[in-house]
């Protein structure tokens, strides 16, 4: 069993989740049960799946949870586009947040490939 807190990918995705919580605080109140909830749920699902995968006994199981984290990252990628298109976030915020998300997805992909080889 691995300690998820030792993984750089978990630390980066946890940091992204904190950032998503901060930036969604300024969204319209009408979005609290819509886009705010979706973005918070999909962002927090990334480190959550990494943590849960660390508790599994096999690398195959761990890779499956990383696949789930990748799916959540893809959801968040779209939700960031939507938030930008609705003008809830600035272009600068979108670009910075999306760049971090892209790096996290790259790291997830590399980790998945490593576990499967």
TORKE-126560 format. One record per atom (N, C-alpha, C): residue number from 1; z, x, y; atom name. Coordinates in nm, 3 decimals, padded with zeros to 5 digits. Example, Ala and Ser with C-alpha at 12.3 -4.5 7.8 and 13.67 -1.06 7.14 Angstrom:
   n       w       u       v atom
   1  00.780  01.319 -00.569    N
   1  00.780  01.230 -00.450   CA
   1  00.780  01.320 -00.330    C
   2  00.708  01.285 -00.225    N
   2  00.714  01.367 -00.106   CA
   2  00.787  01.290  00.003    C
END
This chain:
   n       w       u       v atom
   1  00.000  00.085 -00.118    N
   1  00.000  00.000  00.000   CA
   1  00.000  00.089  00.125    C
   2 -00.093  00.062  00.216    N
   2 -00.106  00.139  00.338   CA
   2 -00.027  00.072  00.451    C
   3  00.015  00.151  00.548    N
   3  00.080  00.097  00.667   CA
   3 -00.028  00.072  00.771    C
   4 -00.056 -00.054  00.800    N
   4 -00.164 -00.088  00.892   CA
   4 -00.143 -00.029  01.030    C
   5 -00.019 -00.008  01.070    N
   5  00.008  00.046  01.204   CA
   5 -00.041  00.189  01.221    C
   6 -00.066  00.257  01.110    N
   6 -00.118  00.394  01.114   CA
   6 -00.269  00.399  01.131    C
   7 -00.336  00.285  01.119    N
   7 -00.482  00.282  01.125   CA
   7 -00.531  00.268  01.269    C
   8 -00.620  00.358  01.309    N
   8 -00.677  00.351  01.444   CA
   8 -00.749  00.218  01.466    C
   9 -00.820  00.170  01.366    N
   9 -00.893  00.044  01.378   CA
   9 -00.798 -00.073  01.405    C
  10 -00.680 -00.071  01.344    N
  10 -00.584 -00.177  01.371   CA
  10 -00.532 -00.165  01.515    C
  11 -00.499 -00.045  01.558    N
  11 -00.448 -00.025  01.694   CA
  11 -00.551 -00.065  01.799    C
  12 -00.677 -00.031  01.778    N
  12 -00.782 -00.068  01.873   CA
  12 -00.801 -00.220  01.876    C
  13 -00.801 -00.283  01.759    N
  13 -00.822 -00.428  01.756   CA
  13 -00.700 -00.503  01.810    C
  14 -00.582 -00.449  01.791    N
  14 -00.462 -00.509  01.850   CA
  14 -00.470 -00.500  02.003    C
  15 -00.513 -00.386  02.053    N
  15 -00.530 -00.370  02.198   CA
  15 -00.633 -00.467  02.254    C
  16 -00.742 -00.488  02.180    N
  16 -00.843 -00.584  02.223   CA
  16 -00.785 -00.725  02.226    C
  17 -00.705 -00.759  02.127    N
  17 -00.641 -00.891  02.125   CA
  17 -00.553 -00.911  02.248    C
  18 -00.474 -00.810  02.281    N
  18 -00.391 -00.820  02.401   CA
  18 -00.476 -00.840  02.526    C
  19 -00.589 -00.771  02.532    N
  19 -00.679 -00.785  02.647   CA
  19 -00.738 -00.926  02.653    C
  20 -00.776 -00.981  02.539    N
  20 -00.831 -01.118  02.535   CA
  20 -00.725 -01.218  02.582    C
  21 -00.600 -01.200  02.541    N
  21 -00.494 -01.288  02.587   CA
  21 -00.479 -01.280  02.739    C
  22 -00.487 -01.158  02.792    N
  22 -00.474 -01.140  02.938   CA
  22 -00.589 -01.205  03.013    C
  23 -00.711 -01.179  02.968    N
  23 -00.824 -01.231  03.046   CA
  23 -00.841 -01.381  03.033    C
  24 -00.799 -01.441  02.922    N
  24 -00.812 -01.587  02.908   CA
  24 -00.706 -01.663  02.986    C
  25 -00.605 -01.594  03.037    N
  25 -00.503 -01.661  03.120   CA
  25 -00.564 -01.721  03.246    C
  26 -00.675 -01.664  03.293    N
  26 -00.736 -01.713  03.416   CA
  26 -00.844 -01.818  03.391    C
  27 -00.870 -01.853  03.267    N
  27 -00.972 -01.954  03.237   CA
  27 -00.923 -02.090  03.286    C
  28 -01.016 -02.183  03.310    N
  28 -00.974 -02.318  03.353   CA
  28 -00.881 -02.383  03.251    C
  29 -00.787 -02.459  03.301    N
  29 -00.691 -02.528  03.213   CA
  29 -00.761 -02.621  03.114    C
  30 -00.879 -02.671  03.151    N
  30 -00.953 -02.759  03.059   CA
  30 -00.999 -02.686  02.934    C
  31 -00.996 -02.552  02.936    N
  31 -01.040 -02.473  02.821   CA
  31 -00.925 -02.431  02.729    C
  32 -00.802 -02.470  02.762    N
  32 -00.686 -02.424  02.685   CA
  32 -00.698 -02.457  02.536    C
  33 -00.753 -02.573  02.503    N
  33 -00.769 -02.609  02.362   CA
  33 -00.911 -02.585  02.313    C
  34 -00.994 -02.530  02.398    N
  34 -01.133 -02.500  02.363   CA
  34 -01.154 -02.351  02.352    C
  35 -01.224 -02.296  02.449    N
  35 -01.264 -02.156  02.443   CA
  35 -01.145 -02.060  02.443    C
  36 -01.041 -02.090  02.518    N
  36 -00.922 -02.003  02.519   CA
  36 -00.864 -01.992  02.379    C
  37 -00.844 -02.105  02.316    N
  37 -00.788 -02.106  02.181   CA
  37 -00.879 -02.034  02.082    C
  38 -01.009 -02.058  02.092    N
  38 -01.103 -01.994  02.000   CA
  38 -01.105 -01.844  02.017    C
  39 -01.108 -01.797  02.141    N
  39 -01.113 -01.652  02.165   CA
  39 -00.984 -01.584  02.120    C
  40 -00.872 -01.647  02.145    N
  40 -00.745 -01.589  02.103   CA
  40 -00.735 -01.586  01.951    C
  41 -00.780 -01.692  01.887    N
  41 -00.773 -01.699  01.741   CA
  41 -00.867 -01.596  01.676    C
  42 -00.990 -01.588  01.725    N
  42 -01.084 -01.494  01.662   CA
  42 -01.044 -01.349  01.690    C
  43 -00.994 -01.320  01.810    N
  43 -00.953 -01.182  01.839   CA
  43 -00.831 -01.142  01.756    C
  44 -00.734 -01.231  01.745    N
  44 -00.614 -01.196  01.668   CA
  44 -00.641 -01.192  01.518    C
  45 -00.747 -01.258  01.475    N
  45 -00.783 -01.256  01.334   CA
  45 -00.830 -01.118  01.289    C
  46 -00.882 -01.039  01.381    N
  46 -00.932 -00.906  01.345   CA
  46 -00.816 -00.818  01.296    C
  47 -00.713 -00.791  01.379    N
  47 -00.603 -00.708  01.330   CA
  47 -00.521 -00.776  01.220    C
  48 -00.518 -00.908  01.221    N
  48 -00.445 -00.980  01.117   CA
  48 -00.507 -00.954  00.980    C
  49 -00.639 -00.962  00.971    N
  49 -00.706 -00.937  00.844   CA
  49 -00.693 -00.791  00.801    C
  50 -00.695 -00.700  00.897    N
  50 -00.675 -00.559  00.864   CA
  50 -00.535 -00.540  00.805    C
  51 -00.436 -00.599  00.869    N
  51 -00.298 -00.588  00.821   CA
  51 -00.283 -00.649  00.682    C
  52 -00.341 -00.767  00.662    N
  52 -00.329 -00.833  00.532   CA
  52 -00.401 -00.752  00.424    C
  53 -00.517 -00.697  00.458    N
  53 -00.590 -00.614  00.362   CA
  53 -00.513 -00.492  00.319    C
  54 -00.436 -00.435  00.412    N
  54 -00.353 -00.317  00.379   CA
  54 -00.249 -00.350  00.273    C
  55 -00.209 -00.474  00.267    N
  55 -00.108 -00.516  00.170   CA
  55 -00.163 -00.546  00.032    C
  56 -00.293 -00.536  00.017    N
  56 -00.356 -00.564 -00.113   CA
  56 -00.355 -00.440 -00.200    C
  57 -00.370 -00.461 -00.330    N
  57 -00.357 -00.352 -00.426   CA
  57 -00.483 -00.271 -00.449    C
  58 -00.599 -00.329 -00.422    N
  58 -00.723 -00.256 -00.451   CA
  58 -00.807 -00.239 -00.325    C
  59 -00.891 -00.136 -00.329    N
  59 -00.981 -00.113 -00.217   CA
  59 -01.084 -00.225 -00.206    C
  60 -01.120 -00.285 -00.319    N
  60 -01.213 -00.398 -00.318   CA
  60 -01.153 -00.516 -00.240    C
  61 -01.026 -00.545 -00.266    N
  61 -00.957 -00.653 -00.192   CA
  61 -00.948 -00.618 -00.043    C
  62 -00.914 -00.493 -00.014    N
  62 -00.902 -00.448  00.125   CA
  62 -01.037 -00.466  00.197    C
  63 -01.146 -00.427  00.131    N
  63 -01.280 -00.440  00.191   CA
  63 -01.313 -00.586  00.220    C
  64 -01.270 -00.675  00.132    N
  64 -01.295 -00.819  00.154   CA
  64 -01.226 -00.866  00.282    C
  65 -01.105 -00.821  00.307    N
  65 -01.035 -00.859  00.430   CA
  65 -01.099 -00.795  00.553    C
  66 -01.153 -00.675  00.535    N
  66 -01.226 -00.614  00.646   CA
  66 -01.355 -00.690  00.676    C
  67 -01.417 -00.745  00.570    N
  67 -01.533 -00.832  00.591   CA
  67 -01.494 -00.955  00.675    C
  68 -01.378 -01.011  00.644    N
  68 -01.329 -01.125  00.723   CA
  68 -01.305 -01.084  00.868    C
  69 -01.249 -00.965  00.889    N
  69 -01.227 -00.915  01.024   CA
  69 -01.360 -00.900  01.098    C
  70 -01.463 -00.853  01.027    N
  70 -01.595 -00.838  01.087   CA
  70 -01.651 -00.974  01.129    C
  71 -01.631 -01.075  01.046    N
  71 -01.675 -01.210  01.081   CA
  71 -01.606 -01.260  01.208    C
  72 -01.478 -01.234  01.219    N
  72 -01.404 -01.275  01.338   CA
  72 -01.452 -01.198  01.461    C
  73 -01.486 -01.072  01.442    N
  73 -01.539 -00.991  01.553   CA
  73 -01.672 -01.048  01.601    C
  74 -01.755 -01.094  01.507    N
  74 -01.883 -01.155  01.546   CA
  74 -01.861 -01.286  01.620    C
  75 -01.763 -01.364  01.577    N
  75 -01.729 -01.486  01.651   CA
  75 -01.690 -01.453  01.795    C
  76 -01.605 -01.354  01.809    N
  76 -01.559 -01.315  01.942   CA
  76 -01.675 -01.264  02.026    C
  77 -01.768 -01.195  01.964    N
  77 -01.885 -01.145  02.037   CA
  77 -01.959 -01.261  02.105    C
  78 -01.981 -01.368  02.031    N
  78 -02.046 -01.485  02.091   CA
  78 -01.958 -01.549  02.198    C
  79 -01.830 -01.561  02.171    N
  79 -01.741 -01.626  02.267   CA
  79 -01.734 -01.550  02.399    C
  80 -01.746 -01.418  02.393    N
  80 -01.753 -01.338  02.517   CA
  80 -01.881 -01.369  02.594    C
  81 -01.993 -01.383  02.523    N
  81 -02.119 -01.421  02.588   CA
  81 -02.102 -01.556  02.657    C
  82 -02.043 -01.651  02.585    N
  82 -02.023 -01.784  02.641   CA
  82 -01.933 -01.780  02.765    C
  83 -01.824 -01.705  02.756    N
  83 -01.732 -01.694  02.870   CA
  83 -01.803 -01.634  02.991    C
  84 -01.888 -01.536  02.967    N
  84 -01.964 -01.476  03.076   CA
  84 -02.064 -01.577  03.133    C
  85 -02.139 -01.643  03.047    N
  85 -02.240 -01.739  03.092   CA
  85 -02.178 -01.857  03.169    C
  86 -02.055 -01.892  03.133    N
  86 -01.983 -01.999  03.205   CA
  86 -01.914 -01.946  03.331    C
  87 -01.928 -01.817  03.355    N
  87 -01.871 -01.748  03.472   CA
  87 -01.718 -01.750  03.473    C
  88 -01.661 -01.744  03.353    N
  88 -01.516 -01.732  03.340   CA
  88 -01.472 -01.586  03.348    C
  89 -01.566 -01.495  03.317    N
  89 -01.538 -01.352  03.328   CA
  89 -01.653 -01.286  03.405    C
  90 -01.623 -01.175  03.470    N
  90 -01.724 -01.103  03.546   CA
  90 -01.813 -01.022  03.452    C
  91 -01.924 -00.975  03.506    N
  91 -02.013 -00.891  03.427   CA
  91 -01.943 -00.762  03.386    C
  92 -01.866 -00.705  03.475    N
  92 -01.793 -00.581  03.444   CA
  92 -01.693 -00.604  03.331    C
  93 -01.619 -00.713  03.338    N
  93 -01.523 -00.746  03.232   CA
  93 -01.596 -00.769  03.100    C
  94 -01.706 -00.843  03.106    N
  94 -01.784 -00.867  02.985   CA
  94 -01.830 -00.736  02.923    C
  95 -01.888 -00.648  03.005    N
  95 -01.943 -00.523  02.954   CA
  95 -01.835 -00.434  02.893    C
  96 -01.720 -00.423  02.960    N
  96 -01.612 -00.339  02.908   CA
  96 -01.555 -00.396  02.778    C
  97 -01.531 -00.526  02.777    N
  97 -01.473 -00.589  02.659   CA
  97 -01.571 -00.587  02.543    C
  98 -01.697 -00.615  02.571    N
  98 -01.798 -00.613  02.466   CA
  98 -01.819 -00.472  02.411    C
  99 -01.811 -00.371  02.496    N
  99 -01.825 -00.233  02.450   CA
  99 -01.712 -00.197  02.353    C
 100 -01.591 -00.238  02.385    N
 100 -01.478 -00.213  02.294   CA
 100 -01.497 -00.289  02.163    C
 101 -01.540 -00.412  02.172    N
 101 -01.565 -00.492  02.052   CA
 101 -01.675 -00.428  01.966    C
 102 -01.780 -00.380  02.028    N
 102 -01.888 -00.313  01.955   CA
 102 -01.836 -00.191  01.881    C
 103 -01.751 -00.114  01.947    N
 103 -01.693  00.004  01.882   CA
 103 -01.605 -00.036  01.764    C
 104 -01.528 -00.142  01.780    N
 104 -01.443 -00.191  01.671   CA
 104 -01.529 -00.236  01.553    C
 105 -01.639 -00.305  01.581    N
 105 -01.729 -00.347  01.473   CA
 105 -01.790 -00.226  01.402    C
 106 -01.825 -00.123  01.479    N
 106 -01.879 -00.001  01.419   CA
 106 -01.775  00.063  01.326    C
 107 -01.650  00.069  01.374    N
 107 -01.542  00.127  01.293   CA
 107 -01.516  00.044  01.167    C
 108 -01.518 -00.087  01.182    N
 108 -01.500 -00.174  01.065   CA
 108 -01.610 -00.150  00.962    C
 109 -01.733 -00.143  01.009    N
 109 -01.845 -00.121  00.918   CA
 109 -01.830  00.011  00.843    C
 110 -01.793  00.116  00.915    N
 110 -01.775  00.247  00.850   CA
 110 -01.661  00.243  00.748    C
 111 -01.553  00.175  00.781    N
 111 -01.439  00.164  00.691   CA
 111 -01.477  00.086  00.566    C
 112 -01.549 -00.023  00.584    N
 112 -01.595 -00.104  00.470   CA
 112 -01.682 -00.019  00.377    C
 113 -01.776  00.054  00.436    N
 113 -01.865  00.139  00.355   CA
 113 -01.787  00.245  00.280    C
 114 -01.687  00.303  00.345    N
 114 -01.604  00.405  00.280   CA
 114 -01.529  00.346  00.160    C
 115 -01.473  00.227  00.177    N
 115 -01.398  00.164  00.068   CA
 115 -01.489  00.126 -00.048    C
 116 -01.612  00.092 -00.020    N
 116 -01.705  00.045 -00.125   CA
 116 -01.772  00.160 -00.197    C
 117 -01.766  00.280 -00.143    N
 117 -01.831  00.395 -00.209   CA
 117 -01.737  00.469 -00.300    C
END
